[in-house]
Each structure stands twice: as structure tokens, then as C-alpha cells.
């Protein structure tokens, strides 16, 4: 346990940040799962909407706790999957 006043404050800040980051991470996972489900059902409009939402969440995560290259890599993979599914349908 922290002893000094500043160490106690740091601990409080770390706990708040951890909760916020876990919430964002969970939101990204849920959005990606829904996106993949929409791809499986070949629902183009919903998939497009969820892809945009996933981009938004990944960009926010890249600003704080996720490495920017990892966020870019995930966005690229999702876009490739989208194009694979809907390029053949057009």
C-alpha cells in the first residue's frame, strides 16, 4: 500500500484509468464481434456502420492505451474482411 499522499493519489488515478481503459477495450471487442456477425449475415449497411464505429473506438484507444500501429493493423484487417465479403456481391 502507498504511504505518501502523492503515492495514494497516483493509485487512485491508476485505478480510474484502468477501469476506463478496460471499458474501452471491452467496447472494441463487442463492436468487432457485432461487425463480424454482420459480415457473416451479409448485412452490408449494418457492417458499414459497425466498421465506422470500430474505427472510432480504435482511434480513441490509439490515443491513450493502445499502440497506434496495433490499432491500424486491426482497422486494416477489418477493412480487408469487409472488402472480401462484399466485393464478390457487387
C-alpha positions in Angstrom: 0.0 0.0 0.0 1.2 3.5 -0.8 2.4 5.6 2.2 2.8 9.1 0.9 0.0 11.4 -0.1 1.2 11.6 -3.7 1.5 7.9 -4.0 -2.1 7.4 -2.7 -3.3 9.9 -5.3 -1.3 8.1 -8.1 -3.0 4.8 -7.0 -6.5 6.4 -7.3 -5.6 7.8 -10.7 -4.3 4.4 -11.9 -7.5 2.6 -10.7 -9.7 5.2 -12.6 -7.6 4.9 -15.8 -7.6 1.1 -15.6 -11.4 1.0 -15.3 -11.7 3.4 -18.2 -9.3 1.5 -20.4 -11.0 -1.8 -19.7 -14.3 -0.3 -20.6 -12.9 0.9 -23.9 -11.2 -2.4 -24.6 -14.5 -4.2 -24.0 -16.3 -1.8 -26.3 -13.9 -2.5 -29.1 -14.2 -6.3 -28.7 -18.1 -6.1 -28.7 -18.1 -3.8 -31.8 -15.7 -6.1 -33.7 -17.8 -9.2 -32.8 -21.0 -7.5 -34.0 -19.2 -6.4 -37.1 -18.1 -10.0 -37.9 -21.6 -11.2 -37.2 -23.0 -8.6 -39.7 -20.4 -9.9 -42.3 -21.5 -13.4 -41.7 -25.1 -12.4 -42.3 -24.1 -10.3 -45.3 -25.8 -7.2 -43.9 -23.8 -4.5 -45.7 -25.4 -1.5 -44.2 -25.0 -2.7 -40.6 -21.4 -3.9 -41.3 -20.5 -0.5 -42.7 -22.0 1.3 -39.7 -20.2 -1.0 -37.3 -16.9 -0.7 -39.2 -17.1 3.1 -38.8 -17.8 2.7 -35.1 -14.9 0.3 -34.7 -12.6 2.8 -36.4 -13.8 5.5 -34.0 -13.1 3.3 -30.9 -9.7 2.1 -32.2 -8.6 5.7 -32.9 -9.6 6.7 -29.4 -7.7 3.7 -27.9 -4.7 4.5 -30.0 -4.6 8.0 -28.4 -4.4 6.5 -24.9 -3.6 2.9 -24.1 -3.2 1.0 -27.4 -0.2 1.3 -29.7 -1.1 3.2 -32.9 0.3 0.5 -35.2 -1.8 -2.1 -33.5 -4.9 0.0 -34.0 -4.0 0.5 -37.6 -3.4 -3.2 -38.1 -6.8 -4.1 -36.7 -8.6 -1.5 -38.8 -6.8 -2.9 -41.9 -7.8 -6.5 -41.1 -11.5 -5.4 -40.6 -11.5 -3.5 -43.9 -10.0 -6.4 -45.8 -12.7 -8.7 -44.4 -15.4 -6.2 -45.4 -14.0 -6.0 -48.9 -13.6 -9.7 -49.3 -17.3 -10.3 -48.4 -18.8 -7.5 -50.3 -16.5 -7.3 -53.4 -17.9 -10.6 -54.7 -21.5 -9.5 -54.1 -21.3 -6.2 -56.1 
